Amino acid sequence: MQSAGNTLAYPRLGLVVSKKVAKRANKRNYMKRVIREWFRCHKHDLPARDFVVRVRVAFDRGTALQARQELAELMLPKAKSQ
């Protein structure tokens, strides 16, 4: 995942899910749907940046929760310690 600042007041998402990760289009589409849905639900917590998510390991319904947790760790700003 990469991110770069943008001049807009909201975050944007770019997705890359290649055929090397999942040969079948329905599997690639499922992974993109999961990531887009997570992004939609958390975009109010994200900084105004451009995020590019490149899926390198396929996930399915059984491991989608782990993928969502990894997105949260990578994208959400860390809470400032006091």
Number of C-alpha atoms within 10 A of each C-alpha: 13 12 17 11 12 14 9 10 9 13 20 20 15 14 15 15 19 14 11 10 15 18 10 10 12 10 17 20 13 15 23 18 12 18 19 15 13 16 21 12 9 13 17 11 12 16 18 18 18 18 21 15 18 13 19 12 10 16 19 13 11 7 10 16 13 12 20 16 11 11 16 16 11 12 19 13 11 9 6 5 4 3
